């Protein structure tokens, strides 16, 4: 018992000084999850700190003299800001309760390290809930803890049969604590029922909590290292990696643990990119192979019925994997798949008659909220044009000159058809559909993830202006509005990231930095990202949090602010806050995969400017390496192979404290009082 006491005192949370990065939690419904990589399910933790198991059973936790249930006001954080070890605390009179949640393989597995990384011995796993009660007073004080599963708390999806034994297992503890005394208790819940609990009930919690921290640290040690002066930004990146790993199911990318248990080509393409750029090579290799079975017999890639953007997005995902790995053998293997996909595009666009000849036929659209299949979706044409351009690039890299020329001629004809359709719209920007209807989505992916129009095309600038300043009244909280039925006052951070990336490509560094911090505002204190947001209610819609694509797009945005490929050029620090380069600050990037190979970059702020250490990629040398620096932070010493691009100093300092302060200042006294009544600042 003494060993357990000492170990838990180290491993369970203790009081820490409050800072804005730790305290601020945007969401009322701040769900999170504890789980393991590539297991089909994880244990979701509700805003009230209940834990959901299979079949919808919710473990409710009550503490204190009156056994009061935990609630939303008891905010949860992730250990070190990113580990899937969730921590919360409650003060009841003189007694402080520290509660920790984590997930491990079942304790009787033969190889715990392998079982942490993959369901090598079955899909079941163990959710732990540990409580430490501490009397902070100089007199004796009573303490109570109760954990009681409630099988009627949640409509399960998918339904899983639960035994009565699993449903009724309860834990209760009561102590009379002396001054300064602490007592610990641990509950253990397998996700699925088990017949023999002996190994579970005797497992050492300190040992398994230590193994959990060790595993996740080692998992992220495999990734590229990204350390920037903003602690919130660095921790949120690590949390995004964890979110991605947990939501993978046997290598198949999913959009969210417990709510989007399907594969979406649209979301998955960005999720694969996140894995690639993070340096998770094995995971990326498994994930990209899952794309190939999604190609139908007519050549079109599809995951959502009759939605044509997936066809171009799959082609891009295959091309992107070949570029970042440099694997020409892989490119040669998938090139016939890419060619079949764009052959479908070529045939389909020849079916369309005036007034939209040369475009894809009408189809339903999810993101644009045009389900009637009566509109020509701009994003579908953009993505399929991108697929043609990238397949032509693949042909060129494989030495298939004739293919490349034919594909480029087709792309030129396709672009001409789009130009003609744009003239018919009568607006200066690209609308969601060529008829003008819908809410913005795929039409914003103009330069991103690869350009389909020149950087100086005025229609792109007009589209950015339309969505930023006019669409539904313009951006709210630095984020694009998503206007659709039943989505009043809705914004969509990861959709907004596409416009931010357009601005990054155009060199609007100060706008990108501002948008970046508004993106960080829309996180929980445990650094979970949402899908869409009902911003008046501070609610991630339909409890879609932690959202994997939202997390992926944040990780991608930060990476491209630091390292950004444009064709055969490599841009460094294209859009970072000036204060990240100030004296005494450091940006450190190690083992960073790029289209040109792995690179390392360290940037240190000195009194006279910045000192840069670079190990350039050598697999395929970029034509140029362009380092973007503010006028006030010149390069202290020249670096071979780098061309410095001076830019204007930023007028406004943006950091997390600033964006939180601006958000709070925007609240009315009534709104502030309401959020404070819920325990939310």
Secondary structure, 3 states (H helix, E strand, C coil): CHHHHHHHHHHCCCCCCCCHHHHCCCCCCCCEEECCCECCCCEEECCCCCEECHHHCEEEEEECCCCEECCCCCCCEEHHHCCCCEEEEEEECCEEEEEEEEEEECCCCCCHHHHHHCCCCCCCEEEEEEEEEEECCCCCEEEEEEEEEECCCCCCCCCCCCCHHHHHCEEEEEEEECCCCEEEEEEEEECCCCCCCHHHHCCCHHHHHHHHHHHHHHHHHCCCEEECCCHHHHHHHHHHHHHHHHHCECCECCCECCCECCCCHHHHHHHHHHHHHHCCHHHHHHHHHCCHHHECCCCCECCCCCCCHHHHHHHHHHHHHHHHHCCHHHHHHHHHHHHHHHHHHHHHHCCCCCCCCCCCCCCCECCCCECCCCCCEHHHHHHHHHHHHHHHHHHHHCCCHHHHHHHHHHHHHHHHHHHHHHHHHCCCCCCCECCCCCCCCHHHCCCCCCCCCCCCCHHHHHHHHHHHHHHHHCCECCECECCCCCCCCEEEHHHHHHHHHHHHHCCCHHHHHHHHHHHHHCECCCCCEECEEECCCCEEHHHCECCHHHHHHHHHHHHHHHEEEECCEEEECCCCCHHHHCCCCEEEEEEEEECCEEEEEEEEEECCEEEEEEECCCCCCCCEEEEEEECCCCECCCCCCEEEEEECCCCCCCCHHHHHHHHHHHCCHHHHHHHHHCCCC
